[in-house]
Amino acid sequence: MSFRDAVENTPATRSHFREGLGAIRRRDRRRLRCSHTRRLSGSVNLERALPPGECNEPRWDYGIGIASSPGDALIWVEVHPASSTGNVDEVLRKLGWLKTWMRGDAPAPWQLPRRFVWLATGRVAFRSGSPHMYRVAQKGLLFRAGHLDLDRF
Amino acid sequence: MANETLRLKDIGPIREAEVRFGDLTVLVGPQATGKSILLQFLRLLLDAGPIFGTLRKHGLNWRREVDSFLELYLGEGTRGLWQRDQSSIAWRGSPVDLDELVRSKRSRGKEKSFFIPAQRVLALSRDGWFRPFADYRAGDPFTVRDYSEKLRVMMESPLGRAEAVFPQPKRLKSEIRELLSRHIFRDFHLEVEKAGPQKRLLLTEPRQAAKLPFMLWSAGQREFVPLLLGLYWLLPPTKAPRRGSVQWVIIEELEAGLHPKAIEVMLFIVLDLLWRGYRVSLSSHSAHVLDLVWALRNLRECGVDPGKILGIFDVKSTPSTVKLAETALSKEARVYYFDPDAGTTHDISKLDPAAKEAMEAGWGGLTEFSGRVAEIVAEAVAASGGRE
């Protein structure tokens, strides 16, 4: 299954597939680095696809498709501050919501190989090796500060 | 603050190092990148007279040659570290002529620094007493011999005639004694046993009447006792905050052989040294040390109540500890990374985990491993669908 199929086979996101990084807000797009743009198989903005009226839970920000062998891989990216340890709970709540949503309403994306990334903005209040970072890792969440290099996926 | 900058060029593994010393300066980087060389040159520049005097007093002659001097000072095998046409030193903005310095007849001067060497455990003989300067080989590093001799002489003073060396009511702040008892000595005391003219240090447990000689101490206790006595040397039991003319404390590998809890205690002691007005320069391979520097920087920028610093050490707030915390927040801390490939130093004082430079974000390699561990686990958990 391709990333595009996964997005378009999910009722809530059907009309929200965008080519390349088109679904990513401009201020967040500059935090993403990608030198092989042909590998990008699209993006989706979940906040737009699931507006507050339809979803009262804290939603995840973006899904990005990357061409990978044998098919596409899905990188779920949450752009969120990391300026206090309280942010860890916020992001883990969002991750919990995302996984529940995928299991219930979005089974198609669930079938793609996936990574979850917390892309931290601004000042970072904890360092690698801290218990907070291990807590994040244990939930399957990669932590990146400042920028995300999509070429590494 | 004065321009306390040391520049070394083409000395051993160092191609070009520049360190501007703050109130607290931490040098990090892999082994054999020149951190100890830089610290030992710092001491030489501060205390050339007393160093020459000690060597001469023990009949050691370097024939006014740089290579011979370095073999006596840095230790055997360091001949050739200094390349006559390439190596250079600049201190406080002015070049230093090493040839001229080692030809100097100076043998006196008040010591401005106290150097605690990484090999401090060697200061104690297997009999549990400090070795005299002459007990070492001529090629052993001067810093170890000198440290050992200073502690030996101190232990010939009333301190060595007292029964309990630790705890001592007039030595160290009560909060520090409490931390040392809790994390290092536990129920043990450090005592001097005299048998005729001979003395030795024992760890004793008064309730069980246990007396442990040096060879039965844990590795951490063996490391810590010479360190503790070095601190006694620096912190005299008088109202004077510092010892004599000493202004600089240089500690190689502060964490050597210590459990993380003991490292925490040592870091609290470093804050005490800063409060006393010492300038502290140390090398370290411990992320704990940089945790403290990072915390001080961030807490200062956030303008927090200084008492928060005490929370880091689980120390009670008392007028004395609050003063210590306030002082810590007012001090300038600097961190330098020694790059093994380039042979250069880099100022990574901000320790910003979001820094573009990997050497700063990874704290000179000290958090790199933990970062990789978190990364690999996160990927494995995400790929397995586990914990979902």
Interface residues (C-beta under 8 A of the other chain):
Chain A: K99 R103 P113 R114 R115 F116 A120 R123 V124 A125 F126 R127 S128 G129 M133 Y134 V136 A137 Q138 K139 G140 L141 L142 F143 A145 G146
Chain B: A287 D291 W294 N298 L351 D352 P353 A354 K356 A361 G362 W363 T367 E368 F369 S370 G371 V373 A374 E375 V377 A378 E379 A380 V381 A382 A383 G386 R387 E388
